[in-house]
Structures are given as structure tokens and as C-alpha cells.
Amino acid sequence: MSHLQVFDESDGTAPLLDTSDGEAIAAELATIGVRFERWPTRPLPDAAAILDVYAPEIERLKAEAGYQSVDVVALAPDHPDRAMLRGKFLSEHTHGEDEVRFFVAGEGLFTLHEGGRVFNMLCTSGDLISVPAGMKHWFDMGPAPRFTAIRLFVNPDGWVARFTGDTIADRFPRHEPASQEQMPA
């Protein structure tokens, strides 16, 4: 289930806000310019059909924000490079363009650092998040990653991480994934 915790940037132990209410999450994230939506999930005939199944929502986002390309990324707990891939985005960084993800299945923790606060946003199946270009953040897929996500880009080259060098990510909770029995495939 989607879950948002908001902390003061000086204290990663006592959340100022803790909610799983979708409307409250969207309203809170909107205050820092982050788009959050919950899309209805749909049965998939096969993995190759993901972009076709969600084509209406993808086309809406393209028309609204000018995204030019779309792809699907999937990671499973048995991926041989899972530790390297997890570690790649655990430190605070920014991107030159929006980071847009729709979680078709599984989950991942986006942590956003803005305005003296830290927003721990657990995205799960059916969640769309759009982190604006230039916003400091980090992403944790957990030690046994399991997710499938649609990604939208204006230009995939603009998505290269620019690390800030700040160690703030080490002071906030990491992703504690649900047990694998509870996770959708």
C-alpha cells in the first residue's frame, strides 16, 4: 500500500506526517511540485502488452508534459546485479529532467528532499510519481527488488544522476519491502 512519511531534514526518526491516504499523499506532495496519482491497475495478457494496456494514461501525460519516449523497467529478486543497481541511486542526487514512474507491479521508495523536509514515498502497484527536474532525491528498491515500472522521458539522456555529495540519505529509513508472499509478481 502506498505510504508517505514526512520528516524534518534534521530528524529521520520521528515523522511529522504519516499517511496511506491517497488524496492526502497527493495533496502533500503537490505542495513541493510532485505529481502523485493512483491509476487503476489492469490485467496484463503478457509483459509485452504493458504499454498498450496503459496507453490512454501515457498519452495524457505526453500531451500534458511533452514526454517523448516511454519504456518499461523490471527488476526481480534474483537479478545478478541487484546490489549494484540498488546502490546506484541510494545517495542524494538530481536529474536534468522529470523522473516519472508508474508502478505496474511491486514497489520502491522514493525519498525527496525539499524545503527543509524529507518525504519518504513508498510507491506500490498503481502509483504514478513525477519528481521534478532538479529536485534532490534518492531511490531505494530494497535488498530483494521486485517491481515493474513504466518510465517517461523528454530525453533519456537528461536522466543521468548528478550526485550532490550530501550524506543525508544515510540518516533516513531505507526500504523495508513487504514479504514476498504479499508482493504481486
Sequence and secondary structure as in RCSB ss.txt:
>XXXX:A:sequence
MSHLQVFDESDGTAPLLDTSDGEAIAAELATIGVRFERWPTRPLPDAAAILDVYAPEIERLKAEAGYQSVDVVAL
APDHPDRAMLRGKFLSEHTHGEDEVRFFVAGEGLFTLHEGGRVFNMLCTSGDLISVPAGMKHWFDMGPAPRFTAI
RLFVNPDGWVARFTGDTIADRFPRHEPASQEQMPA
>XXXX:A:secstr
  EEEEEETT SSS SEEE  HHHHHHHHHTTT EEEE      SSGGGHHHHTHHHHHHHHHHH   EEEEEEE
 TT TTHHHHHHHTSS EE SS EEEEEEEEEEEEEEEETTEEEEEEEETTEEEEE TT EEEEE  SS  EEEE
EEES GGGG  EE    GGGGS       TTTS  
